[in-house]
């Protein structure tokens, strides 16, 4: 029985691919000033602002905006607000980019599945033709069959989608 194939018929033509890659390059250039390469230890040390701590930051920000007379006078409140706004803006952009990444991964998964199913169909055809001694198919079959594990008994090729 033939599996479901062509789950994703949307393809990137050269113009669209070029446009997307240019947009990514522009994004990379625009974010150049925000490129920091933290070590795992640094991420652990500086990444301690969990949800509870974000609530604290938000509450301090609100107090500073609404009742500045209650704020510590020796703090650089402009820098605090700049950090606050940058954090908020980056968080929103990260959320949007993560949504795009999820969509791209899903599209790629469907293309991977389609390719794998088509490869299985071609392997079955090659196996059939090699059994009939059609010219060239024995060599192709020998090269393709290495991708199908064999235990002591004959079995059909594993049709589970491999981890990609």
BABANU-561016 format. One line per field, with one value per residue: x, y, z of N, C-alpha, C in turn; residue in one letter. Coordinates in pm, 1 decimal. Atoms other than C-alpha are relative to their C-alpha. Example, Ala and Ser with C-alpha at 12.3 -4.5 7.8 and 13.67 -1.06 7.14 Angstrom:
nX: [89.0  -82.0]
nY: [-119.0  -119.0]
nZ: [0.0  -6.0]
caX: [1230.0  1367.0]
caY: [-450.0  -106.0]
caZ: [780.0  714.0]
cX: [90.0  -77.0]
cY: [120.0  109.0]
cZ: [0.0  73.0]
r: [a  s]
***
This chain:
nX: [84.5  -76.2  25.1  39.1  -117.4  20.4  70.2  -29.6  -28.3  -48.5  -145.1  -65.6  -68.9  -126.4  26.0  47.8  -112.4  -93.6  62.5  -3.0  -138.8  -37.8  66.1  -72.9  -127.5  29.4  31.6  -127.2  -77.4  68.4  -15.0  -143.7  -34.1  58.9  -60.8  -85.1  -19.4  -18.3  -36.2  106.4  -7.7  55.4  145.1  54.1  -17.3  79.2  133.6  77.9  123.6  114.3  127.7  20.9  -89.9  52.8  108.4  -66.8  -48.9  116.7  57.0  -92.3  17.8  127.4  -16.6  -84.8  77.1  118.6  -34.5  -146.0  -51.8  -25.5  -109.4  -135.9  -49.7  -134.2  4.4  13.0  132.2  8.3  -59.1  96.5  107.7  -55.7  -9.9  136.1  58.5  -73.9  39.0  137.7  -0.9  -68.1  88.9  103.6  -60.8  -34.5  125.7  38.4  -96.8  24.1  119.0  -43.7  -86.3  88.9  66.7  -99.3  -32.3  114.3  -3.2  -113.4  38.6  86.7  -84.7  -80.2  88.1  27.5  -121.5  -23.2  99.9  -36.1  -119.5  46.9  65.4  -104.2  -69.8  86.2  -9.1  -135.4  -3.8  77.4  -74.6  -122.9  42.0  22.8  -128.5  -5.2  -136.0  -33.4  76.9  -64.8  -97.6  75.6  61.9  -105.7  -37.1  111.3  43.1  -79.3  74.0  105.2  -59.1  52.8  -26.3  -14.7  110.6  33.5  113.0  15.8  -78.4  57.4  60.0  10.5  -76.7  -120.1  -21.2  -72.6]
nY: [-117.9  -122.6  -93.1  -136.0  -76.9  -139.3  -69.7  -141.9  -34.4  -137.7  3.9  -129.2  -21.0  -71.3  -139.9  -3.2  41.5  -112.5  -104.4  42.8  -1.3  -140.9  -50.6  55.1  -72.1  -133.0  19.4  26.9  -125.0  -91.5  50.3  16.0  -56.7  82.7  132.7  36.6  144.1  37.1  137.8  64.1  -50.7  -135.2  11.2  43.0  -111.0  -117.1  41.2  35.4  -77.2  86.4  -72.7  -74.9  -115.6  -92.1  -73.4  -99.5  -105.4  -73.1  -78.4  -111.6  -89.1  -69.8  -97.2  -109.6  -80.4  -60.4  -67.5  -5.9  -43.6  118.6  74.7  -25.9  -117.9  17.1  91.2  -59.0  45.0  1.4  128.5  102.1  -0.8  48.4  145.7  52.0  -4.6  92.8  135.0  21.7  7.2  124.1  111.5  6.1  46.0  141.1  75.4  3.7  82.8  139.4  45.8  23.7  118.7  116.4  20.2  48.9  138.3  82.5  11.0  86.5  135.7  54.9  26.9  118.3  116.3  24.1  55.7  135.4  88.9  15.8  85.5  137.2  44.4  26.0  120.7  113.2  14.4  48.7  139.2  75.0  5.4  77.8  140.2  40.5  -13.7  -115.4  -56.0  -109.7  -2.5  78.8  -87.7  -98.0  72.3  33.2  -122.5  -47.5  93.9  -21.0  -87.3  77.8  100.4  136.2  94.5  134.3  39.3  -98.9  -85.1  -116.5  -113.4  -82.4  -116.1  -112.6  -114.6  -9.3  -126.1  -87.8]
nZ: [0.0  11.9  -109.2  34.6  39.9  40.0  -106.7  11.5  138.9  6.2  17.9  13.8  127.1  -20.1  -37.3  -139.1  -83.1  -2.9  -80.9  -140.6  -46.4  -14.9  -121.2  -114.5  -5.6  -54.0  -141.6  -68.2  -5.5  -91.8  -137.5  -27.4  -131.3  -105.2  7.5  -111.9  -2.9  -140.4  -31.0  -79.1  -137.0  1.2  15.6  -129.8  -95.1  35.6  41.4  -118.7  -8.6  29.9  8.9  -124.2  2.9  100.5  -66.0  -84.7  89.7  49.4  -109.9  -24.1  114.7  -19.2  -108.2  47.1  95.1  -60.2  -125.7  3.8  -129.5  -81.8  62.7  -50.4  71.1  57.2  114.7  133.2  39.8  146.6  42.2  -40.4  97.6  126.2  -13.4  -6.8  133.5  86.7  -39.3  44.9  146.4  40.2  -34.6  102.8  125.6  -19.2  9.8  141.7  72.3  -38.2  72.7  138.2  0.3  -13.4  128.7  96.9  -37.3  40.7  145.9  33.0  -40.2  104.2  117.4  -33.9  7.9  142.5  60.5  -50.1  60.1  141.3  3.5  -23.7  123.4  99.0  -44.4  36.0  144.3  29.4  -43.6  99.3  125.6  -20.7  -1.8  138.5  68.4  89.5  1.9  -90.1  -123.6  -105.7  -66.8  -77.5  -110.4  -96.6  -71.1  -82.2  -104.6  -121.9  -91.1  -63.7  -88.6  13.4  -107.4  54.1  86.9  102.7  -35.1  85.3  -48.6  -104.6  63.7  -92.2  43.2  -83.0  -67.7  92.0]
caX: [0.0  131.8  170.7  41.2  286.2  323.5  212.0  374.4  354.6  469.5  821.6  1065.5  1152.6  1486.9  1339.6  1157.7  1460.5  1686.2  1443.1  1421.9  1798.7  1847.8  1595.9  1782.6  2112.0  1958.1  1820.9  2162.9  2326.2  2062.7  2110.3  2492.3  2509.5  2307.1  2532.1  2673.1  2817.4  2764.8  2927.1  2701.4  2827.1  2741.4  2394.3  2341.2  2474.0  2290.8  1984.9  1843.5  1558.9  1269.7  901.4  885.1  1185.8  1032.7  728.4  960.5  1125.4  783.8  661.7  976.2  934.1  568.2  657.6  932.4  693.6  396.3  561.1  921.5  960.1  961.5  1251.4  1615.7  1773.7  2120.7  2003.0  2037.1  1666.2  1714.1  1942.9  1689.6  1416.1  1642.2  1716.5  1348.1  1237.3  1515.4  1428.0  1059.0  1126.2  1373.1  1129.1  858.5  1093.6  1216.0  856.5  782.1  1102.8  1035.3  690.4  851.9  1112.5  839.6  657.1  978.0  1063.3  711.7  736.5  1079.4  940.4  672.0  928.7  1152.7  859.6  770.5  1133.4  1158.1  831.2  939.8  1278.3  1098.7  884.2  1194.9  1366.3  1067.8  1076.7  1452.8  1413.8  1149.0  1360.9  1677.1  1486.0  1410.2  1774.5  1708.1  2036.4  2186.5  1928.8  2136.1  2407.9  2156.8  1974.0  2301.5  2383.6  2037.5  1980.8  2256.8  2008.4  1773.6  1882.9  1841.1  1798.5  1822.0  1487.4  1374.2  1147.2  1013.0  1219.0  1156.8  914.4  929.7  1045.9  1408.2  1508.4  1621.9]
caY: [0.0  338.7  586.5  937.9  1156.9  1516.9  1653.2  1986.1  2111.3  2463.9  2513.8  2802.9  2927.0  3098.8  3450.8  3376.3  3193.8  3487.0  3733.0  3532.2  3488.4  3862.5  3938.9  3707.4  3878.1  4219.3  4093.1  3955.5  4288.5  4487.5  4267.2  4281.5  4501.8  4243.4  3948.6  3819.2  3473.1  3375.2  3065.3  2804.6  2931.0  3290.7  3186.7  3016.4  3315.5  3590.2  3390.5  3378.7  3619.5  3377.4  3468.8  3575.7  3803.4  3950.2  4042.7  4220.8  4414.2  4507.4  4627.3  4839.4  4983.7  5069.1  5237.5  5439.2  5553.2  5628.8  5733.0  5828.6  5988.1  5632.3  5520.3  5492.3  5829.4  5695.4  5457.6  5540.1  5518.6  5606.6  5302.8  5092.5  5200.4  5142.0  4788.0  4733.6  4843.0  4648.6  4335.7  4373.9  4438.9  4149.3  3917.8  4006.2  3956.4  3624.2  3507.1  3599.3  3438.8  3121.9  3100.8  3136.0  2872.7  2631.8  2684.9  2634.4  2317.6  2184.8  2261.4  2094.4  1791.2  1747.2  1778.8  1526.2  1286.7  1330.5  1267.3  959.2  810.2  874.6  714.8  408.0  389.2  413.0  145.4  -85.8  -23.5  -80.1  -404.9  -523.9  -436.6  -587.7  -914.2  -921.2  -865.8  -529.5  -362.4  -135.4  -206.8  -471.3  -216.4  46.3  -210.4  -321.3  39.3  117.5  -198.8  -97.3  149.5  -127.4  -331.4  -705.3  -942.0  -1318.6  -1334.4  -1167.6  -873.1  -574.5  -257.2  -40.7  227.7  440.7  787.8  815.0  1082.2  1378.0]
caZ: [0.0  -93.8  192.1  199.0  11.6  -94.6  238.8  156.8  -199.6  -112.5  -239.7  -226.9  -573.3  -624.8  -598.1  -270.6  -127.6  -217.8  -61.1  262.8  285.4  228.5  502.8  741.5  651.9  720.6  1052.0  1147.9  1064.5  1254.6  1562.0  1547.4  1859.9  2052.2  1968.6  2293.5  2324.4  2687.6  2824.8  2987.5  3324.3  3231.7  3116.4  3449.9  3645.9  3453.9  3351.7  3701.5  3624.9  3641.7  3618.8  3983.4  3935.8  3619.5  3827.3  4071.4  3786.1  3645.8  3986.8  4042.5  3692.3  3763.4  4094.4  3925.8  3652.6  3877.7  4205.5  4125.8  4469.4  4612.2  4388.8  4495.9  4412.3  4329.7  4053.6  3686.2  3610.0  3244.4  3205.6  3399.3  3156.9  2854.4  2978.8  3052.6  2705.9  2530.3  2727.9  2647.2  2277.8  2245.9  2422.8  2169.5  1874.6  2016.1  2048.5  1686.8  1560.0  1760.4  1600.5  1256.0  1342.4  1453.6  1123.1  921.6  1116.7  1054.3  679.9  665.7  851.5  586.5  305.5  485.5  512.8  145.3  41.7  261.9  130.4  -229.0  -154.2  -14.7  -328.1  -544.7  -335.3  -386.1  -760.8  -767.7  -572.4  -817.1  -1122.6  -970.3  -914.3  -1284.0  -1375.8  -1543.0  -1637.9  -1370.8  -1103.0  -919.5  -843.6  -732.8  -518.8  -355.0  -268.1  -132.8  70.7  314.9  464.3  573.6  873.5  844.7  1134.7  1091.9  914.7  598.4  661.0  478.9  498.6  803.6  691.9  1004.3  926.8  1040.2  1285.2  1078.0]
cX: [88.7  -37.6  -45.7  126.9  -40.7  -84.4  24.3  40.8  41.8  151.7  53.8  64.2  123.8  -21.0  -42.6  112.3  99.6  -53.2  5.6  142.4  51.2  -60.9  71.2  133.8  -19.9  -28.5  127.2  82.0  -62.5  17.6  146.1  38.8  -52.6  59.6  98.4  7.6  32.5  41.4  -116.5  -0.9  -59.7  -151.8  -65.8  4.6  -95.1  -143.6  -91.4  -130.2  -116.8  -128.3  -26.6  86.3  -42.3  -114.2  56.3  48.0  -116.5  -59.6  89.4  -12.6  -128.2  10.2  82.7  -75.8  -110.6  26.7  152.2  62.3  29.5  116.4  134.6  62.4  135.2  3.9  -10.7  -130.9  -18.7  57.8  -92.9  -112.6  48.4  12.0  -138.4  -62.9  70.8  -38.5  -139.2  -5.8  65.5  -87.5  -110.6  55.2  35.7  -125.0  -43.7  93.9  -17.4  -122.3  35.6  85.4  -84.3  -68.7  97.8  37.8  -113.8  -2.9  112.3  -33.0  -87.8  78.5  88.3  -82.7  -28.8  120.9  21.4  -98.8  31.4  123.0  -37.8  -68.2  103.9  78.7  -81.2  4.3  135.1  13.0  -72.5  79.7  129.0  -31.3  -24.4  123.7  3.4  135.6  13.4  -69.8  63.5  98.8  -72.0  -62.5  102.6  40.2  -111.1  -32.9  80.3  -74.5  -112.6  63.8  -68.6  32.5  3.7  -110.1  -27.2  -120.1  -5.0  85.2  -77.1  -54.1  -22.7  87.1  123.9  6.6  87.3  64.2]
cY: [123.6  96.1  135.2  77.3  140.2  76.4  150.6  30.0  145.6  -4.4  141.3  8.7  85.7  144.2  10.5  -37.8  114.2  112.3  -33.1  4.8  142.9  60.0  -51.0  71.3  139.7  -9.0  -25.1  127.7  98.3  -41.4  -15.3  50.9  -83.9  -140.7  -19.1  -151.1  -40.4  -145.8  -64.0  49.3  140.6  -3.2  -38.2  115.1  115.0  -34.3  -32.2  78.7  -87.3  83.6  84.7  125.7  101.4  82.5  108.7  117.7  85.1  90.4  120.4  102.8  82.0  105.8  118.7  91.0  79.1  76.8  9.7  45.5  -117.8  -83.8  40.2  114.3  -20.2  -100.2  78.9  -51.5  2.1  -131.2  -116.1  -9.0  -48.7  -152.5  -63.9  -5.5  -94.6  -143.7  -33.3  -14.9  -128.5  -121.4  -16.8  -51.0  -147.6  -86.3  -12.6  -89.0  -147.4  -56.5  -28.2  -125.3  -126.5  -29.8  -53.8  -144.2  -93.1  -19.5  -93.6  -145.6  -64.4  -29.4  -122.9  -126.9  -35.0  -62.5  -144.4  -98.7  -24.3  -89.4  -145.5  -56.5  -35.0  -125.2  -123.9  -27.1  -58.7  -147.2  -89.6  -17.0  -81.6  -149.0  -53.6  17.5  113.6  68.5  119.3  -3.7  -81.6  86.5  101.5  -66.2  -32.1  123.3  48.9  -92.1  14.2  85.5  -71.7  -112.0  -133.9  -77.9  -138.0  -42.8  109.7  79.9  116.7  113.0  79.1  126.8  113.9  112.0  10.3  134.7  87.6  114.1]
cZ: [0.0  112.2  -51.2  -32.7  -39.8  101.2  -5.2  -143.6  -16.6  -4.3  -16.1  -137.9  27.9  44.1  145.9  95.5  15.1  88.2  148.8  54.2  16.3  125.7  125.1  15.9  58.1  148.7  80.2  14.9  98.9  146.5  42.2  139.5  116.4  2.6  114.5  3.5  143.5  11.3  75.2  146.1  9.6  -14.4  132.5  100.6  -30.3  -35.9  115.2  12.1  -47.8  -1.3  123.7  0.4  -106.0  58.1  90.6  -84.9  -49.7  108.0  30.9  -112.5  16.9  110.0  -47.3  -95.5  68.8  129.6  11.0  132.2  93.2  -53.4  57.1  -80.5  -69.1  -116.5  -128.7  -57.6  -151.6  -53.9  36.6  -103.7  -137.1  1.0  -3.4  -139.5  -96.7  29.8  -52.2  -152.4  -49.8  28.4  -104.2  -132.5  8.6  -14.5  -145.4  -80.0  34.7  -70.5  -145.6  -9.4  10.6  -132.5  -104.5  29.7  -42.2  -151.6  -42.6  33.8  -106.6  -127.7  23.9  -15.9  -145.5  -69.2  42.0  -62.6  -147.1  -13.4  23.5  -124.4  -106.1  37.2  -36.6  -149.5  -39.8  36.8  -101.1  -129.6  13.7  1.6  -139.2  -85.6  -102.2  14.8  94.6  134.4  112.0  78.6  87.9  121.7  108.3  80.9  92.5  116.5  128.8  103.6  73.7  80.3  -21.4  125.6  -64.8  -93.8  -101.0  47.0  -96.1  56.4  103.9  -65.1  97.8  -53.0  88.9  67.0  -86.7  71.6]
r: [x  x  x  x  x  x  x  x  x  x  x  x  x  x  x  x  x  x  x  x  x  x  x  x  x  x  x  x  x  x  x  x  x  x  x  x  x  x  x  x  x  x  x  x  x  x  x  x  x  x  x  x  x  x  x  x  x  x  x  x  x  x  x  x  x  x  x  x  x  x  x  x  x  x  x  x  x  x  x  x  x  x  x  x  x  x  x  x  x  x  x  x  x  x  x  x  x  x  x  x  x  x  x  x  x  x  x  x  x  x  x  x  x  x  x  x  x  x  x  x  x  x  x  x  x  x  x  x  x  x  x  x  x  x  x  x  x  x  x  x  x  x  x  x  x  x  x  x  x  x  x  x  x  x  x  x  x  x  x  x  x  x  x  x]
***
